[in-house]
Amino acid sequence: MPAVAAYRARAHGLACFWTHCRAAWRFRDSWLSSWAPALAGSAACIRDAQERLTAASHDSGIVTINTYGAAGKRIRVAAAEILKQGEKQ
């Protein structure tokens, strides 16, 4: 009898583990399906802003060197340079 009880306990533990895994995968899938478009849209907005600022900086004669690791910081630095040039003119 102790072997049967141990087997049932293991089977119950495995069933609970499997249930939690399935719930975690469902949560992951729902999270990805709800947030992935927003994250992709944010990345597209950042790229678009970088391209516009780079084009604006080249049009106004400003050379922007992208040596920063974060895209947001590059955008802020480029925008600050453009604003400084606008104030000088």
N, C-alpha and C positions, 0 to 999 in steps of 0.2 A: 503493500500500500504506500509506503513512503516514496517509492519510485514513481508511482502514478501521480501522487501529489506534486512531486518535483517536476514531472513532465507537464502537468497542467499549469503550474506556475510559470514555467518557461514559455509555454505556448501562449499564455495570457500576456506575458511580458512582450513577446514578439508581436502579438496582435496589437497591443497598445503602441509599440514602437512604430509599426507599419502605419497605423492610423495617424500618428503624429507626423510621420514623414509625408503622407499623402496630403495632410492639411497644410504642411509647410510648402509643398510644391504648389498647391492651389493658391496659397497666399502669394507666393513668388510670381506665379503666372498672372494673377490679377494685378499685382503691383506693377509688373513690367508692362502689362497691357494698358494700364492707366497712366503710368508716368513716362514710358518710353517716348510717346509722341511729344510730350512737353519738353523732355530733355533734348530730343532731336531738334525741336523748334528753337530752343534756347541756343544750341550750338550753331544752328543756321543763322540766327540773329547776330550772334557774335561774329561769325565769318563775314556776314553782310556788312556789319559796322566796320570791321577791319578793312574790308575792301573799299568802302566809301571814304574812310579816313585816309587810307593810303593814297587813293586817287586824289583826294582833296589836298593832301600834303604835297604830292608831286605837282599838282596844278599850281600851287602857290610857291613852289620852289623849296619846300621844306623836305629834308631827307630824314626819314624816320628809320632808325635802326632797331629792329626787333630783337633785342638781346635779353628780354625778360622771359621768365618761365610761364607766367600766367597770362592768358589772353586778355583778361580784364584789365590788367595793369598796363599792357601794351596799348590798349584802347585809351585808357585814361591819359597816359603819357603823350600819345599822339594828339589827343584832343587838346591837352594843355599846350602843346607846341603850336598847334593851329591857332588857338586863342591868343597866345603871345604874339604870334606873327600878325594877327589881325589888329591887335592893340598898337603895334609898332607902326602900322601903315596908316 
